[in-house]
């Protein structure tokens, strides 16, 4: 067949013909496509009658599935999954640091002083921003 070169006018005429055919098909109802805003939620529609009394909000009736059930049989390439598998194998993995339960009074005082300094700086920054 080879390469067929078409002028701009020929392309324009073909495009107009395609548009006419498409519009004619839409008018006849030949396309079974639903409009974009019409979703598959038609079966979820509740029929309300004026004056109905509602005693409770609607309840959702479906089973909650665990993440393990959802991921059953699927290989996970997540970094977290790789780290956890290394940890289970005895390799490196994620290591939790032990939380310091008791701080000395001097350390607590230093931290409180630093916290107060940061709070005051933040308040000053906000006051400057509001004044403009």
ZATORNU-321502 format. One record per residue: residue in three letters; x, y, z of N, C-alpha, C in turn. Coordinates in steps of 0.001 Angstrom, whole numbers, plus 500000, padded with zeros to 6 digits. Layout:
! ZATORNU-321502
AlaXYZXYZXYZ;...
***
This chain:
! ZATORNU-321502
Unk500836498812500000500000500000500000500871501239500000;Unk501904501275500829502814502406500807502332503548501675;Unk503069504612501643502753505793502438501822506691501641;Unk500722507093502275499755507956501604499855509339502232;Unk500158510315501421500241511692501895498917512385501625;Unk498393513018502670497137513736502519497360515208502831;Unk496677516030502095496784517469502351495962517821503577;Unk496142519031504069495380519489505227493887519493504930;Unk493537519860503723492126519917503353491507518525503351;Unk492246517532502841491732516158502846491554515643504275;Unk492509515938505141492412515533506543491219516199507216;Unk490996517460506907489891518205507489488556517603507055;Unk488447517243505775487207516648505269486945515289505940;Unk487974514475506090487813513179506750487386513352508202;Unk487973514326508872487617514581510270486161515019510381;Unk485712515875509461484317516319509483483360515149509242;Unk483722514267508326482882513092508055482806512188509291;Unk483920511975509955483920511150511172483033511765512243;Unk483123513094512394482283513781513379480803513649513037;Unk480442513781511756479044513633511337478546512222511636;Unk479355511218511347478963509828511614478787509599513117;Unk479690510146513889479616509969515348478355510618515905;Unk478055511821515455476850512522515916475586511792515487;Unk475575511257514267474410510513513785474215509255514628;Unk475288508572514968475201507385515814474646507736517192;Unk475069508877517727474580509297519042473089509614518990;Unk472638510249517909471225510596517780470363509345517661;Unk470850508354516940470108507111516787470133506278518061;Unk471071506585518918471195505774520122471996504521519851;Unk472796504553518836473586503384518460474673503056519468;Unk475122504032520222476162503749521204475513503393522522;Unk476001502383523142475477501944524435476291502513525587;Unk477070503499525294477897504099526353477027504980527239;Unk477302504915528541476604505778529482477351507102529565;Unk476676508160529951477386509422530142478435509279531235;Unk479412510164531226480519510070532172480071510204533618;Unk479014511012533855478583511220535235477699510089535749;Unk477161509259534863476319508140535300477220506956535625;Unk477373506671536886478241505584537339477412504333537557;Unk478044503332538080477356502089538383476739502125539764;Unk476318503287540204475747503437541527474220503519541479;Unk473648503238540353472198503335540233471484502358541156;Unk472091501191541374471448500197542224471562500537543704;Unk472320501554544055472469501962545451471464503051545842;Unk470608503412544942469700504523545186468584504099546148;Unk468340504905547165467262504662548112466051505489547716;Unk464898504894547810463660505625547528463163506243548825;Unk463069507553548848462626508274550035461242508854549784;Unk460395508741550760459054509300550677458999510463551650;Unk458326511518551262458228512689552128457557512303553443;Unk458160512707554543457610512426555856458157511149556478;Unk459106510462555796459716509270556380460469509636557639;Unk460424508756558628461164508963559866462392508066559848;Unk463518508652560165464766507905560187465200507761561633;Unk465408506524562053465781506261563437467273506041563616;Unk467991505766562547469433505523562637470055505764561267;Unk471324506085561245471994506231559952472094504881559253;Unk472285504878557957472387503599557249473623502829557703;Unk473523501534557648474667500710558048475270500068556809;Unk476572499941556817477281499321555706477480497854556051;Unk476991496992555206477087495560555469478076494927554498;Unk479300494819554920480300494116554137481373493601555078;Unk482101492610554607483132492006555434484399492853555376;Unk485022492995556521486314493675556561487383492614556339;Unk488247492848555398489306491880555127490615492411555676;Unk491388491534556194492708491912556688493635492159555520;Unk494672492898555785495642493200554750496319491918554272;Unk496505490980555184497151489724554800496291488958553809;Unk494970488984554002494079488294553076494110488960551705;Unk494185490276551693494227490994550420495509490685549671;Unk496600490592550407497905490426549788498290488952549637;Unk497390488033549947497713486615549883498103486233548459;Unk499252485629548333499710485173547023500373486240546187;Unk500411487448546656501033488528545891502419488804546457;Unk503382488931545595504732489265546034504804490767546232;Unk505283491171547373505367492591547670506782493077547433;Unk506899494156546710508215494717546446508450495959547294;Unk507659496115548359507811497278549212509093497177550016;Unk509705498302550267510934498330551039510694497806552443;Unk509558498158553026509237497693554375509156496171554411;Unk508542495581553405508422494125553360509799493484553263;Unk510677494086552492512037493552552371512773493646553699;Unk512622494777554378513286494959555669512770493955556689;Unk511440493758556708510860492833557667511282491403557382;Unk511377491047556103511791489683555781513240489465556181;Unk514099490474556039515493490360556486515556490172557990;Unk514683490895558688514676490823560150514259489418560595;Unk513278488843559924512815487506560278513857486458559936;Unk514632486685558883515671485744558491516879485832559408;Unk516930486829560250518056487003561155519046488032560654;Unk518774488623559522519659489639558971519464490959559684;Unk519910492039559052519827493381559645518410493767559968;Unk517731494469559075516337494814559288516148496036560143;Unk514937496231560585514565497387561380514865497090562837;Unk515582498004563469515922497826564876515309498987565640;Unk514527498684566659513921499728567464514894500151568552;Unk514947501452568775515767501957569866514975501866571158;Unk515672501609572227515023501569573525514663502986573927;Unk513468503173574436512999504483574841513594504827576196;Unk514043506053576342514555506477577647513368506802578528;Unk513241506074579602512093506262580469512266507450581406;Unk513441507573581992513648508608582994514741509562582537;Unk514406510846582523515394511876582243515759512546583558;Unk516979513002583627517385513705584840516664515047584907;Unk516597515611586108515914516895586285516590517993585475;Unk517921517959585388518646518972584623518277518883583136;Unk518204517637582623517869517439581216516436517891580942;Unk515512517583581866514124518015581719514028519534581690;Unk514777520196582570514762521653582628515299522249581329;Unk516373521661580796516939522146579533515927521988578389;Unk515268520846578348514301520606577284513112521564577385;Unk512654521817578595511538522742578800511927524157578387;Unk513160524557578730513652525888578369513724526031576840;Unk514218524995576177514319525010574718512923525050574090;Unk511984524302574651510621524296574147509993525680574267;Unk510199526333575409509657527680575618510261528674574623;Unk511572528532574358512238529427573414511645529265572008;Unk511405528035571597510856527766570271509423528287570177;Unk508629528108571221507243528591571227507214530113571117;Unk508075530785571853508129532254571792508560532723570401;Unk509531532049569789509976532423568444508832532242567450;Unk508071531159567588506941530902566699505877531979566866;Unk505574532334568101504566533366568349505006534707567782;Unk506295535033567914506811536287567361506694536286565839;Unk507012535159565241506918535037563788505486535229563322;Unk504528534621564030503124534762563673502651536196563871;Unk503103536846564947502705538231565203503214539153564116;Unk504439538925563634504985539725562556504199539504561261;Unk503819538274561013503088537952559799501697538580559814;Unk501058538594560965499712539166561087499750540686560959;Unk500801541327561475500877542801561465501022543360560056;Unk501486542567559091501658543067557731500393543106557020;
***
